[in-house]
Amino acid sequence: MINAPYTFTTIWAMVKPWLDPSTAKKIKIIGSNYLDVLKKDIDVDQIPVEYGGTRPNFPWTVPDNIEK
């Protein structure tokens, strides 16, 4: 989750120790300084422009196999 509000990151910090470590490491809660974190795992040309990347016209659609 990117651009998470401070309250959410605080709650996550309290909940995370209760989770199995293998589950907790799969979840990333990132505040407003998310671009550098995204760039570690995603090429900048695949990050939509509105999130600081260079990919224009990102297809924000729900796949056909998911019920709306």
TAQUI-V261745 format. One record per pair of residues at least 12 apart in sequence whose C-alpha atoms are under 7 Angstrom apart, sorted by the first residue. I is the first residue (numbers start at 1). GAP is how many residues later the second one is. D is the distance in whole Angstrom. If there is no record, write none. Layout:
I	GAP	D
I	GAP	D
//
This chain:
1	27	6
1	28	5
1	29	6
2	27	6
2	28	5
2	29	6
2	32	6
3	27	6
3	28	4
3	29	4
3	31	7
4	25	7
4	26	6
4	27	5
4	28	7
5	26	6
9	20	6
35	17	7
//
